[in-house]
Amino acid sequence: MKHLREFLRLEAAGGLVLMAATVVALAVANSPVGPAYRGFLHVPLEVRFGTAGIEKPLILWINDGLMAVFFFLVGLELKREVLDGHLSSIRQALLPGFAAVGGMVFPALVFSAMNWGDPIAMKGWAIPAATDIAFALGILSLLGPRVPAALKAFLLSVAIFDDLGAIAVIALFYSSELSLTALLVAAALVLGLFALNRRGVRRPAAYLLLGIPLWVAVLKSGVHATLAGVVAAMFIPLQTKGESMEDVEGPSLLVHLEHTLHPWVAFGVLPVFALANAGVQLGGLTVANLLHPVALGVMGGLFVGKYAGVMLMAGVAVLLRVAELPRGVSWKQIQGVSLLCGVGFTMSLFIASLAFEQGGGDYHGLERVGILAGSLLSGVAGYVLLRITSPAKAS
């Protein structure tokens, strides 16, 4: 429970910083220095070792490099929750699990229904399927003691399952032409990480020495580089073989890395990502832009699809008696959280960059308008509903 409270505190605070970074990005992008801002993001940067090197514009170093650290943290959180947290019990995991499945499928269906028949637009079908943990918890934190801890844990669990689904979607649907040589190198490095885990190695440097080459190999393989972070996290030991959590002296390597990285990701990586990706040009924005199938599909997917999917599938889980509502949580509060799940922001922007980075024609930029509008609607509606339906002080 101590880990959960600390995690929620950092995520909530990070969510507020993320909101501020978004406002700054929008202000700069629509100011006289907007062209310089966009030009700076495309300044090429190169890292070279002898004849081998990687050259990318700054924005891709952020999206492929810094976000790999974010996905590494997501992997650590997921592994800890499954092995020793709220998702370690199947019955506890079923309610958020059902809700997360609905929260991914329904938004994708809404988007697809509005863009069916347009192969370019359909590349963005997964954009509204993601939830931003930090943003959603940041909004929830504004309600203070009105919100019971069990409701925060439910939102966190749904978002973790959501991230797992997003990782699978990125791996399966947003990989480019694959390089067999790079994949074989990545596989060899994964075997090395497995060996370190089996030997009970607890030194972070050992995993770092294999993790960085793994990121490069995955980058060159055609699979998105950020997935290297998730793969590496799966081999960080929570405890060593034959050892229980009670036997571990001090925090395990996984917990140590999670606590060390979390502030850097919450207050550094994600705000930098927002500064680089949330700078939507609003000048010349018309009603026709907002009503374009791509923008409307993303906005409708986040605001309507997320709410409907999370609520419906949570109801199915309870109706089938495979799960029950957390103690002290009402259905009206679940409705509020279902709306907050529509705050896609970071993950939605990230998937959007993958969906249209190979060229989205005239659609590029419309998806970001939909993300901002859908996330804003979901956040405001969720906050208002929870404010109305929650008592002044939660039990």
Secondary structure, 3 states (H helix, E strand, C coil): CHHHHHHHHHHHHHHHHHHHHHHHHHHHHCCCCHHHHHHHHCCEEEEEECCEEEEEEHHHHHHHHHHHHHHHHHHHHHHHHHHHCCCCCHHHHHHHHHHHHHHHHHHHHHHHHHHCCCCCHHHHCCHHHCCCHHHHHHHHHCCHHHCCHHHHHHHHHHHHHHHHHHHHHHHHHCCCCCCHHHHHHHHHHHHHHHHHHHCCCCCHHHHHHHHHHHHHHHHHHCCCCCHHHHHHHCCCCCCCCCCCHHHCCCCCHHHHHHHHHHHHHHHHHHHHHHHHHCCCCCCCCCHHHHCCHHHHHHHHHHHHHHHHHHHHHHHHHHHCCCCCCCCCCCHHHHHHHHHHCCCCHHHHHHHHHHHHCCCCHHHCCHHHHHHHHHHHHHHHHHHHHHHHHCCCCCC
